[in-house]
Amino acid sequence: MAKLSFFLVALASMANASPHSTRSMHELHRRDSPPGTFVKTDAAPEDQVFNLHFALAQNDFAALEQKLYAISTPGNVEYGNHLTKDEVEELIAPSPDSVSALDSWLSSLNLTSQAYSPAGDVRSVSLTVKQANQLLDAEYATFVDQKSGVKAVRTLSYSIPVDLKEHIDVVYPTTSFPAPIAGFAKGSTIIRAADSKDVLAAAPQSCATSFTPSCAQELYGIPTTSATESSNHLGVVGLTDEWINNADLQMFLMKYRPDLPPSTSYSVVSISGGVNNQSRAGPEADLDAQYTIGLASGIPVEFITVGQAANDPIDEPFTKLIDGLLNIKNLPSVLSISYALPESFTDFATANYVCNGFAQLGARGISIFVASGDRGVTGEGDPDLCHTFAAMAPSSCPYITSVGGTQDINPEVAWGVAQLDEASGSGFSNFFPMPDYQKADVIAYQKVLPSSYDGLYNKTSRGYPDVAARSTLIEYVWKGQYSQINGTSASTPMLASIAALLNDELVAAGKSPIGFMNPFIYANKDAFHDITSGSNPGCNTDGFPAVPGWDAITGVGTPAYSKLKSALGL
């Protein structure tokens, strides 16, 4: 009887053993605790099924990055010679050995991967939580954010076999949490008084307290004439069940752009089952649509809506967005993304995967504008308890154009309202190094910062934002009501609209669209109005100050359309 019991115990042990119990494992990422105000509630249901994605080592991302900078840098012989989708995929396709190594490992649980990305560098497998735990030496659990109620099924660590280190860059979803995404701040009325009388443009003084499309047109010189090139499109991204309400858009156009047909609309592009539900207006989506359609006169706008199952604890919006965009052959030449999350909520491997995806899009000639956030140096943290300045993704990615915010007119100043804990997102990445195109400007800026800031931010990393525009007391329509809102979610579609209008003129002149704009921006800083006052207080400091030249709150400044047009040779 004793021998039989021992035999049964041994069989049970073998049945529950990890599929790689004799294989050396390498821990890809570990976090000591969940980020922000997430807390673990209980273990994830073992029978819950989800899709696990494996991003494989790309063939030659270094060559892609080199090409991106060459085609995006004015004066380079390759400037404007954007790559096709197929050419990009050829550079990043994984080696057959990587695919084989992955599938060999997965076969230990009778699993097989399927190609998920067009280049084949991301492969997906459907499995249960129990299988994922066994495969990755993980402990998936359910976490709940105490502030928002957002649920996430994640693990605090995961591993892969040592011999797969050279083949696998990241596995997701794992340790990257779906932070309560900061897209916009609630509307407010507290505005700091201007401290100078310099005049930027002939915008009426009423624009200081009520900012409309006509204010943006006056302030930044945006043309009101209709675009002519039907091939030139502008894309607005919708995440987290944010949808454009058609009735709200019509009301907005009738009041603020009466020169446009009130029926002016947009097309819908679905990613991962995304819809545009008319029964629930999204303040983010409404704002983005109204300030692209309302400013980029005559340019076809696409609403790129990313699906999300109700209360889906597995959902990871930015990876889903990138995976979807890379699968689309004909993308708009400009994308506006008004969403952000703290770098601390993700991990380097996941953030790098998303960032590299933006590089692929940039190489195809797409300009990508991303909101820098609305909580200044605190990010999503407590403004009185934070010990370091926050960094926000994907603004911290060097392959996108990050958009900060301003307030007031005559002059514009950096957006920061300490009383409301609202301010332009700003700072320095903890993931990505400082790109060459901004190095001289960022180093010069750091020299004027107080020594007391040492240790609060990363001095060797990517600084953001790159540019800025008005972000306070923005007039828009939501749920059939005329309302006001604050946030870099307003400034981002303004910059995207300007880029789309410039592209319209470039295409009409037989030239290529601008594409990835940052090298052009830093080479033409005189095409922007320098914002030299204001700051974004937080973390018991004054935050980052606006100063002459580039600064980590308004970038190189706010746009001057006519000067940008001249810099492009138009």
C-alpha positions as a printed Julia matrix, in Angstrom:
570×3 Matrix{Float64}:
   0.0    0.0     0.0
   2.85   2.36    0.83
   4.48   1.68   -2.53
   1.2    2.36   -4.37
   0.74   5.67   -2.53
   4.25   6.74   -3.44
   3.6    5.85   -7.08
   0.38   7.9    -7.17
   2.08  10.9    -5.56
   4.87  10.71   -8.13
   2.35  10.64  -10.97
   0.55  13.67   -9.54
   3.83  15.53   -9.23
   4.67  14.79  -12.86
   1.23  15.94  -13.99
   1.57  19.29  -12.24
   5.2   19.87  -13.15
   6.15  22.87  -15.19
   6.63  22.03  -18.89
  10.22  23.26  -18.57
  11.08  21.8   -15.15
  14.43  20.62  -16.5
  15.04  23.77  -18.56
  16.94  26.81  -17.26
  14.73  29.88  -17.17
  15.5   33.58  -17.62
  13.33  36.16  -15.86
  12.36  38.78  -18.45
  10.72  41.19  -16.04
   9.71  41.51  -12.41
   8.02  44.29  -10.5
   8.05  44.26   -6.7
   4.49  45.51   -6.41
   1.61  46.58   -8.65
   1.82  50.18   -9.9
  -0.16  53.15   -8.69
  -3.17  52.24   -6.6
  -3.63  48.75   -8.03
  -4.0   46.03   -5.39
  -4.12  42.28   -5.77
  -7.52  40.81   -4.93
  -7.21  37.11   -5.75
  -5.7   34.61   -8.14
  -6.94  34.78  -11.71
  -9.41  32.02  -12.67
  -7.28  29.15  -13.99
  -9.76  28.34  -16.74
  -9.93  31.9   -18.09
  -8.89  31.88  -21.75
  -6.94  34.75  -23.31
  -4.52  35.47  -26.13
  -0.86  35.65  -25.17
   1.41  37.47  -27.63
   5.11  36.85  -28.22
   7.09  39.65  -29.86
  10.08  38.02  -31.51
  13.46  39.59  -32.12
  13.21  41.72  -35.25
  15.55  41.11  -38.14
  17.18  44.55  -38.36
  15.45  47.29  -36.38
  18.71  49.27  -36.32
  18.54  49.55  -40.11
  14.91  50.63  -39.9
  15.76  53.33  -37.35
  18.65  54.56  -39.5
  16.33  54.72  -42.5
  13.66  56.54  -40.47
  16.07  59.31  -39.5
  17.49  59.59  -43.02
  14.09  60.06  -44.68
  12.93  62.44  -41.91
  15.92  64.78  -41.68
  15.89  67.9   -43.88
  18.98  68.09  -46.06
  19.51  64.33  -46.17
  19.57  62.97  -49.72
  16.88  60.46  -48.71
  14.57  63.07  -47.16
  10.96  62.3   -48.03
  11.66  58.88  -49.57
   9.33  56.95  -47.27
   9.24  53.17  -47.2
   6.32  51.0   -48.22
   4.59  48.66  -45.8
   6.3   45.69  -47.45
   9.73  47.31  -47.21
   9.26  47.97  -43.5
   8.12  44.42  -42.86
  11.13  43.02  -44.69
  13.43  44.85  -42.27
  11.72  43.63  -39.12
  10.59  40.1   -40.01
  11.98  37.57  -37.51
  14.31  34.76  -38.47
  12.72  31.34  -39.1
  14.86  30.06  -36.22
  13.02  32.33  -33.79
   9.63  31.07  -34.92
  10.81  27.47  -34.7
  12.29  27.97  -31.23
   9.05  29.52  -29.96
   6.84  26.77  -31.34
   9.13  24.08  -29.97
   8.73  25.56  -26.5
   4.96  25.96  -26.84
   4.6   22.35  -27.92
   5.45  21.34  -24.34
   1.85  22.27  -23.53
   0.49  21.16  -26.9
   0.19  24.79  -27.96
   0.89  26.29  -31.38
   1.37  29.95  -32.24
  -0.19  31.84  -35.11
   1.25  34.84  -36.95
  -0.35  37.95  -35.43
   1.52  40.81  -37.1
   1.92  41.25  -40.86
   5.71  40.92  -40.58
   5.39  37.79  -38.46
   7.41  39.31  -35.62
   4.46  38.91  -33.24
   2.86  35.52  -32.76
  -0.2   34.73  -30.71
  -1.47  31.7   -28.84
  -4.82  31.11  -27.15
  -4.44  29.48  -23.75
  -5.78  29.37  -20.21
  -4.41  31.24  -17.22
  -3.23  27.89  -15.84
  -1.26  27.17  -19.01
   0.23  30.68  -19.02
   1.35  30.26  -15.41
   3.03  26.96  -16.27
   4.63  28.26  -19.43
   6.03  31.5   -18.0
   6.69  30.54  -14.37
   4.12  33.24  -13.67
   1.36  33.86  -11.15
  -1.46  35.65  -12.94
  -3.79  37.38  -10.51
  -6.67  39.84  -10.57
  -5.69  43.39   -9.63
  -8.1   46.28   -9.04
  -7.26  49.98   -9.17
  -8.58  51.53   -5.97
  -9.32  54.9    -7.6
 -11.0   53.93  -10.86
 -12.17  50.37  -10.27
 -10.28  49.22  -13.39
  -9.54  45.48  -13.25
  -6.47  43.82  -14.7
  -5.35  40.21  -14.88
  -1.58  40.43  -14.75
   1.5   38.79  -13.26
   4.25  40.57  -11.35
   6.97  38.51  -13.03
   7.49  36.08  -15.87
  10.29  34.02  -17.39
  11.25  32.32  -20.63
  13.82  29.59  -21.29
  17.39  30.86  -21.3
  17.96  29.54  -24.81
  15.07  31.7   -26.08
  16.52  35.01  -24.81
  17.87  35.86  -28.25
  14.55  35.03  -29.89
  11.88  36.68  -27.7
  11.8   40.4   -26.84
   8.59  40.57  -24.83
   5.5   38.59  -23.92
   2.22  40.43  -23.33
  -0.02  40.88  -21.44
   2.21  40.13  -18.46
   3.65  42.84  -16.19
   2.43  45.93  -18.04
  -0.72  47.27  -16.39
  -3.58  49.04  -18.2
  -3.32  52.26  -16.25
  -6.36  54.48  -15.92
  -5.5   56.25  -19.17
  -5.05  60.01  -18.8
  -6.61  61.52  -21.87
  -8.05  64.77  -20.61
  -8.6   66.86  -17.52
 -12.03  67.91  -16.32
 -12.91  71.41  -17.45
 -11.9   74.22  -15.11
 -12.07  77.98  -14.94
  -8.96  78.88  -12.93
  -6.41  80.44  -15.26
  -3.15  82.08  -14.25
  -2.78  85.7   -15.33
  -0.33  86.46  -18.12
   2.89  88.12  -16.98
   3.86  89.79  -20.23
   2.23  91.89  -22.94
   3.92  90.34  -25.96
   1.43  89.67  -28.74
   1.67  86.47  -30.8
  -1.17  87.02  -33.23
  -4.37  88.96  -33.69
  -6.56  86.55  -31.73
  -9.34  88.41  -29.92
  -8.98  88.76  -26.16
 -12.13  86.67  -25.71
 -10.02  83.66  -26.74
  -8.34  83.82  -23.32
 -11.51  82.54  -21.65
 -13.3   80.82  -24.51
 -11.13  79.05  -27.09
 -12.76  78.02  -30.38
 -11.6   76.88  -33.83
 -11.54  80.51  -35.0
  -9.21  81.32  -32.08
  -6.83  78.57  -33.2
  -7.02  79.8   -36.79
  -6.14  83.35  -35.73
  -3.51  82.4   -33.18
  -1.61  79.88  -35.3
  -2.43  81.13  -38.8
  -4.36  78.0   -39.77
  -6.01  78.42  -43.19
  -9.78  78.21  -43.49
  -9.83  77.29  -47.17
 -10.73  73.72  -47.99
  -8.07  71.11  -48.75
  -7.89  69.73  -52.27
  -6.1   66.37  -52.1
  -8.53  63.52  -51.4
  -5.68  61.03  -50.9
  -4.46  62.91  -47.83
  -6.27  61.69  -44.71
  -6.13  62.47  -40.98
  -6.69  59.75  -38.38
  -8.12  60.15  -34.88
  -7.54  57.26  -32.49
 -10.25  56.16  -30.05
  -9.36  53.95  -27.06
 -11.16  52.81  -23.88
 -14.66  52.83  -25.38
 -14.48  56.46  -26.5
 -16.83  57.17  -29.42
 -17.69  60.17  -31.6
 -21.28  61.34  -31.34
 -22.59  62.53  -34.7
 -25.21  64.88  -33.24
 -22.56  66.54  -31.05
 -20.32  67.02  -34.09
 -23.13  68.58  -36.1
 -23.98  71.0   -33.26
 -20.31  71.96  -32.98
 -19.9   72.64  -36.7
 -23.1   74.68  -36.92
 -21.91  77.03  -34.18
 -18.13  77.13  -34.61
 -17.62  76.34  -38.33
 -20.79  77.62  -40.03
 -18.82  77.9   -43.27
 -18.58  74.08  -43.4
 -21.55  71.87  -44.27
 -23.07  70.68  -40.96
 -23.2   67.19  -42.46
 -19.38  67.06  -42.68
 -18.49  63.7   -41.19
 -15.79  61.04  -41.02
 -15.22  57.38  -41.83
 -14.79  54.62  -39.24
 -11.85  52.19  -39.21
 -12.23  49.28  -36.8
  -9.38  47.59  -34.94
 -10.09  44.49  -32.88
 -13.84  44.85  -33.25
 -13.95  48.56  -32.5
 -17.31  50.28  -32.98
 -18.69  53.82  -32.82
 -21.6   53.56  -30.41
 -24.0   56.5   -30.87
 -25.77  55.81  -27.58
 -22.82  56.98  -25.5
 -20.87  60.1   -26.42
 -17.21  60.08  -25.4
 -15.79  63.44  -24.27
 -12.35  62.46  -25.58
 -13.55  61.25  -28.97
 -15.96  64.19  -29.36
 -13.18  66.68  -28.63
 -10.72  65.02  -31.02
 -13.23  64.83  -33.85
 -14.45  68.4   -33.42
 -10.92  69.85  -33.44
  -9.74  67.86  -36.45
 -12.84  68.14  -38.64
 -13.28  71.71  -37.39
  -9.69  72.78  -38.17
  -8.42  70.55  -40.99
 -10.93  71.99  -43.43
 -11.87  69.54  -46.18
  -9.43  66.8   -45.15
 -11.04  63.35  -44.85
 -10.94  62.26  -41.21
 -10.87  58.61  -40.14
 -11.95  57.54  -36.66
  -9.74  54.58  -35.76
 -11.68  52.86  -33.01
 -10.02  50.11  -30.99
 -12.38  47.48  -29.58
 -12.51  46.59  -25.93
 -14.73  43.96  -24.35
 -16.75  45.35  -21.46
 -14.7   45.27  -18.25
 -12.09  43.11  -19.99
  -9.3   42.6   -17.42
  -6.92  41.32  -20.09
  -7.16  44.36  -22.36
  -3.98  46.31  -23.14
  -4.92  49.32  -25.31
  -1.57  50.51  -26.69
  -0.27  47.12  -27.83
  -3.67  46.43  -29.39
  -3.52  49.81  -31.15
  -0.03  49.24  -32.55
  -0.81  45.7   -33.65
  -3.9   46.95  -35.46
  -2.26  49.95  -37.13
   0.61  47.87  -38.48
  -1.91  45.58  -40.18
  -3.53  48.44  -42.13
  -2.07  48.98  -45.6
  -3.37  52.46  -46.36
  -3.14  54.59  -43.25
  -3.81  58.31  -42.87
  -0.71  60.47  -43.27
  -1.29  61.94  -39.79
  -2.47  60.31  -36.56
  -3.77  62.1   -33.46
  -3.55  60.11  -30.2
  -4.9   61.84  -27.1
  -4.05  59.16  -24.56
  -1.19  58.62  -22.13
  -0.17  56.48  -19.18
   2.76  56.61  -16.74
   5.85  54.66  -17.77
   5.75  53.11  -14.3
   2.57  51.24  -15.24
   4.3   49.41  -18.06
   7.68  47.73  -18.45
  10.54  48.61  -20.77
  10.05  45.64  -23.09
   6.37  46.42  -23.7
   6.96  50.17  -24.01
   9.82  49.51  -26.41
   7.65  47.21  -28.51
   4.99  49.92  -28.83
   7.62  52.59  -29.53
   9.27  50.49  -32.24
   5.84  50.09  -33.8
   5.58  53.87  -34.05
   8.99  53.9   -35.74
   7.65  51.49  -38.36
   4.72  53.8   -39.01
   7.01  56.83  -39.2
   9.17  55.09  -41.78
   6.02  54.75  -43.9
   5.62  58.54  -43.87
   3.07  58.89  -41.08
   3.19  61.82  -38.64
   2.13  60.75  -35.14
   1.05  63.29  -32.52
   0.59  62.15  -28.92
  -0.78  64.07  -25.92
   1.84  64.6   -23.21
  -0.67  64.22  -20.36
  -2.52  66.55  -18.01
  -0.92  66.08  -14.59
   2.43  67.8   -15.08
   5.42  66.29  -13.28
   3.2   64.16  -11.03
   1.77  61.96  -13.77
  -0.98  59.92  -12.13
   0.67  60.12   -8.69
  -0.15  62.15   -5.61
   1.23  65.69   -6.18
   2.27  65.94   -2.53
   3.77  62.47   -2.1
   5.73  61.87   -5.32
   9.48  61.65   -4.85
  10.49  61.74   -8.52
   9.0   63.35  -11.62
   6.78  61.05  -13.65
   7.38  60.09  -17.27
   4.42  59.42  -19.56
   4.18  56.91  -22.39
   3.94  56.91  -25.33
   5.04  60.59  -25.28
   8.44  59.4   -24.06
   8.94  57.44  -27.29
  11.48  59.26  -29.51
   9.65  58.3   -32.73
   6.48  60.34  -32.11
   5.78  64.05  -31.7
   4.68  64.81  -28.15
   2.28  67.72  -27.69
   2.2   69.86  -24.55
  -0.25  72.53  -23.51
  -0.5   76.31  -23.1
  -3.02  78.72  -21.62
  -3.94  82.37  -22.14
  -3.18  84.59  -25.14
  -1.16  87.76  -25.57
   0.97  85.95  -24.54
   0.49  82.23  -24.33
   2.12  80.72  -21.26
   2.77  77.14  -20.23
  -0.28  75.39  -18.83
  -0.09  74.77  -15.1
  -2.76  75.27  -12.44
  -1.46  74.12   -9.05
  -4.83  74.55   -7.34
  -6.43  71.98   -9.64
  -3.45  69.66  -10.06
  -3.72  70.25  -13.81
  -0.75  70.96  -16.04
   0.94  70.11  -19.3
   2.57  66.7   -19.17
   6.33  66.99  -19.32
   9.64  65.48  -18.46
  12.19  62.85  -19.29
  11.83  59.17  -20.05
  13.18  56.45  -17.79
  13.2   54.05  -20.75
  14.49  55.77  -23.89
  17.81  57.55  -24.47
  18.03  61.13  -25.69
  17.8   61.2   -29.51
  20.37  63.19  -31.46
  17.79  65.51  -33.0
  17.08  67.14  -29.61
  20.33  66.57  -27.73
  21.77  70.09  -27.96
  18.47  71.71  -26.96
  17.79  69.38  -24.04
  21.3   69.64  -22.61
  21.08  73.44  -22.79
  17.75  73.36  -20.95
  19.03  71.11  -18.19
  21.73  73.67  -17.4
  19.1   76.2   -16.27
  17.27  73.78  -13.98
  17.94  74.08  -10.24
  20.41  71.64   -8.71
  17.66  70.6    -6.29
  16.07  68.75   -9.22
  19.04  66.38   -9.48
  17.72  62.87   -8.98
  14.14  63.83   -9.78
  14.5   63.15  -13.5
  16.73  61.23  -15.9
  19.32  63.59  -17.39
  20.39  61.28  -20.21
  17.0   60.41  -21.65
  14.41  61.54  -24.17
  12.82  64.86  -23.2
   9.24  65.77  -24.06
   7.03  67.43  -25.24
   8.32  68.54  -28.64
   5.67  71.18  -29.39
   2.6   72.7   -27.75
  -0.74  74.39  -28.4
  -3.63  75.82  -26.42
  -5.11  73.33  -23.96
  -7.44  75.27  -21.63
 -11.04  76.49  -21.75
 -11.6   74.74  -25.06
 -15.16  75.05  -26.36
 -16.74  71.81  -27.56
 -20.04  69.91  -27.54
 -20.66  66.85  -25.4
 -23.96  65.05  -24.86
 -25.78  67.83  -26.68
 -24.39  70.54  -24.4
 -21.94  73.34  -25.16
 -19.08  72.76  -22.73
 -15.48  73.64  -21.94
 -12.6   71.28  -21.3
  -8.9   71.44  -20.44
  -6.19  69.07  -21.6
  -3.44  68.25  -24.05
  -6.18  66.19  -25.69
  -7.2   69.51  -27.22
  -3.75  70.67  -28.29
  -2.92  67.33  -29.93
  -5.65  67.39  -32.63
  -4.75  71.04  -33.31
  -1.16  70.1   -34.19
  -2.35  67.06  -36.13
  -4.7   69.25  -38.16
  -1.89  71.66  -38.99
   0.31  68.78  -40.17
  -2.52  67.4   -42.29
  -3.11  70.78  -43.94
   0.61  71.14  -44.65
   0.58  67.65  -46.16
  -2.3   68.7   -48.4
  -0.17  71.52  -49.78
   2.86  69.25  -50.13
   0.9   66.63  -52.07
  -0.63  69.32  -54.27
   2.91  70.49  -55.06
   3.97  66.96  -56.01
   5.96  66.38  -52.82
   5.88  63.67  -50.16
   4.02  64.12  -46.87
   6.15  65.28  -43.95
   6.2   61.95  -42.13
   8.01  61.72  -38.79
   8.31  65.41  -37.92
  10.76  65.71  -35.03
  14.02  66.18  -36.98
  12.24  68.85  -39.06
  10.81  70.53  -35.93
  14.14  70.83  -34.14
  15.83  72.04  -37.33
  13.18  74.76  -37.75
  12.52  76.05  -34.24
  12.0   79.56  -35.64
   8.76  78.27  -37.2
   7.31  78.08  -33.69
   6.47  80.76  -31.16
   8.74  80.3   -28.15
   6.81  80.04  -24.87
   9.0   81.54  -22.16
   6.88  81.71  -19.0
   4.82  79.41  -16.82
   5.52  76.05  -15.19
   3.77  72.87  -14.03
   4.02  72.69  -10.22
   3.97  69.31   -8.51
   5.88  66.98   -6.2
   6.41  69.95   -3.84
   8.36  71.79   -6.56
   7.64  74.41   -9.19
   7.91  71.7   -11.82
   9.57  72.32  -15.16
   9.73  75.99  -16.21
   9.16  77.39  -19.66
  12.3   79.25  -20.79
  13.69  80.67  -24.04
  14.37  77.77  -26.39
  13.21  74.19  -25.92
  11.79  73.36  -22.52
  10.26  70.3   -20.91
   6.74  71.7   -20.76
   6.07  73.37  -24.15
   8.85  71.92  -26.31
  10.0   74.36  -28.99
   6.7   76.25  -28.71
   3.42  76.71  -30.53
   3.07  76.55  -34.33
   3.12  79.37  -36.88
   1.53  77.93  -40.02
   3.03  80.36  -42.52
   6.55  79.8   -41.16
   6.12  76.03  -41.24
   4.92  76.3   -44.81
   8.01  78.32  -45.75
  10.33  75.87  -44.0
   8.83  73.11  -46.16
   9.59  75.06  -49.32
   5.95  75.85  -50.09
